[in-house]
Amino acid sequence: MTKEPRLPLTRIPSGSQRADLLELFFDLAVVAGLALTSAKMAADQTWTGISQGLLVLSTLWAVWVTTTLITDTYSPRKRPIPYLILAVMFGLMLMSAALPAAFGDHGLIFGGTWAAINLGRGLTLIRSLRGRSEQERSVRALVWSLGSGTLWVVGGLVSDPGWRLVVWLAALAVDYIAFGFRFPIPGRPPLPQYQVAPEHLAERYQQIYILTLGELILVSVLSLSHQPFTAGRIGAFGTAVLTAVVLWWSYARGAGATLRAAIESSPHRGRLVQTNPYAHWLMVAGVVGTAAGVERVIAWPGEQPGTPMTALILGGAGLFLCGRAVLEHEVYQRVPLSHVVGLVAAIALGPLAVHLSGLAVSVAAGLVLLGVAVGELLRARRHPAQAPATT
């Protein structure tokens, strides 16, 4: 008897390339992790606390990016992909729950769960893709996951928070290097560039960025609702809302809105696939840092922030501008002068900001972002026919 051929898992080019509702459901777990990350940064106003927050944020981001690449390559409606997404979602939720004490008693849960996600995903895809050429990528990814997973588990077992941070930074570097260089194996030829569905990939990045802004809005509302209303707190709340609007407008009226066209028209589509995660990570980290500052400033608007919190508020604006500049360069092959000026302004405000109140620092960061948005608006009026670069 001959075996009936198995249906391919990959997306059908002629089929719908829109994001599936299961993917949006998965994103809800990401938002929970982002909210806990910003809360951790707001509560621990030290350089160590900020470093720990950025590490856990980068880890959650790696979960989202790798899952999105899978759903971009394989149909989320073909087994076992839906079950794989739900399993990863459970792992992500467990990591988020362990996040507040990730450098304390829950280190092994946080690091071990990420290692288990990588290994389980690799084994599932290897089994599902047996006999197909696509299986090699999953095999290579599993090899790299064994190395990084060992470091994640070892880091979770280390009792000292400082050494745990060092070990986990090494583990995260392995994960990012593996993804960035497409899981190289000595003696084996490089894997081909990622083949993507432009409509789906662009939509997924747009969705996660907007959901991240939703976390900023949620933090603003919840922070104000837990405090007595004062002029200072309402001013801090209004500044937060204005900042959220500017962060949305800058993305929605800039390169973010033309991301699909850029991927479709780019002769270097593979490069866009690999730079998109880093550009959007910078913007997401900027929004999360801003949310952490908002939570603190609404609670104590007249308090003079320390250097780490000042760096968090101004650094949130700076990280967003860096990410927008990278995305703008990849889409339009240029770096807007307004972004450079805004970044320089955010850095220059640092020495002065440590002598100001938290509310004043937030207003200054918001004005920097607003100034960049005005610069973008003026440039758009001078060049209304701006289109993605094709060379």
Salt bridges, closest charged atoms under 4 A:
ASP20 OD1 - ARG77 NE 2.67
GLU23 OE2 - ARG11 NH2 3.88
GLU23 OE1 - HIS200 NE2 2.72
GLU23 OE1 - ARG204 NE 3.15
ASP27 OD2 - ARG204 NH1 2.72
ASP72 OD1 - HIS200 ND1 2.80
GLU136 OE2 - ARG140 NH2 2.91
GLU136 OE2 - ARG188 NH2 2.92
GLU199 OE2 - ARG18 NE 3.94
GLU203 OE1 - ARG18 NE 2.92
GLU264 OE2 - ARG260 NE 3.06
GLU303 OE1 - ARG296 NE 3.84
GLU328 OE1 - ARG324 NH1 2.79
GLU328 OE2 - ARG334 NH2 2.94
GLU328 OE2 - ARG379 NH2 3.95
GLU330 OE1 - ARG271 NE 3.29
GLU330 OE2 - HIS329 ND1 3.52
GLU376 OE2 - ARG324 NH2 3.33
GLU376 OE2 - HIS339 NE2 3.11
